[in-house]
Amino acid sequence: MIETQTVLNLSGIIDFGHYTHTTRLQGVFGIVDDVPEHPEGGITNIALLPSKEGLIYLLKAIGFDTVVQIPPPADAYEQFPPEKRIMVAGAV
């Protein structure tokens, strides 16, 4: 189970290596300043925030057979309904 903030997804086809070779962009990570001194902070002063699509793709790519987004309850924190924060569960 992962609970995380997310960033907007970018999608589309990008050049990959030689300009005649392309690949599909599967998701993105945002780079933000973090504050380790705060109770909510991480262990470094940099945090990587995934897009929803990128997180789901990455979990499947590293071997999770099932990856599902857990819907927020009706009284969820304000960041959950617009998917600025999500919960995802993975199973092998």
C-alpha positions in Angstrom: 0.0 0.0 0.0 1.3 3.4 -1.0 -0.2 6.8 0.0 1.4 9.7 -1.8 1.0 13.2 -3.2 0.9 13.2 -7.0 1.7 15.5 -9.9 -0.1 16.0 -13.1 0.7 13.4 -15.8 2.3 14.1 -19.1 1.5 11.7 -21.8 2.4 11.1 -25.4 5.2 9.9 -27.7 8.8 11.1 -27.2 12.0 10.6 -29.1 14.1 7.8 -27.7 17.7 7.7 -28.7 17.9 8.3 -32.4 15.2 10.8 -33.7 13.5 8.0 -35.7 12.9 5.9 -32.6 10.1 6.8 -30.3 8.5 5.5 -27.1 5.4 6.2 -25.1 5.9 8.3 -22.0 4.4 6.2 -19.1 4.3 8.9 -16.4 6.5 11.5 -14.7 8.0 12.4 -11.4 8.0 15.9 -10.0 11.0 17.1 -8.0 10.2 19.3 -5.0 11.9 20.7 -1.9 11.2 18.7 1.2 11.8 19.8 4.9 13.3 16.9 6.9 12.8 19.0 10.1 9.0 18.9 9.8 7.1 15.9 11.2 5.7 15.2 7.7 9.1 15.7 6.0 11.2 13.0 4.4 14.8 12.1 5.3 16.3 14.4 2.7 15.6 17.9 1.4 14.4 16.6 -2.0 11.2 14.6 -2.7 10.1 12.9 -5.9 6.3 13.0 -6.5 4.9 10.5 -9.1 2.0 11.0 -11.4 -0.7 8.5 -10.8 -0.1 6.9 -14.2 3.7 6.7 -13.5 3.2 5.1 -10.1 0.9 2.4 -11.4 3.1 1.7 -14.4 6.2 1.5 -12.2 4.6 -0.9 -9.7 3.5 -3.2 -12.5 7.0 -3.0 -14.1 8.7 -4.1 -10.9 6.5 -7.1 -10.6 3.2 -6.4 -8.9 0.6 -8.5 -10.7 -2.3 -6.4 -9.4 -2.2 -2.7 -8.8 -5.4 -0.8 -7.8 -6.2 2.7 -6.7 -8.1 2.7 -3.5 -11.0 5.2 -3.7 -11.1 7.8 -0.9 -14.0 7.7 1.6 -16.6 10.4 1.4 -15.1 12.4 4.2 -11.5 12.1 2.9 -8.8 14.8 3.2 -9.3 17.6 0.6 -6.4 16.4 -1.6 -7.9 12.9 -2.2 -11.0 13.7 -4.3 -9.1 15.6 -7.0 -6.3 13.0 -6.9 -3.7 15.4 -5.7 -3.0 12.6 -3.2 -3.8 8.9 -3.8 -3.7 5.5 -2.2 -2.6 2.5 -4.3 -2.4 -1.1 -3.3 -0.3 -3.7 -5.1 -0.2 -7.5 -4.8 2.0 -10.2 -6.3 
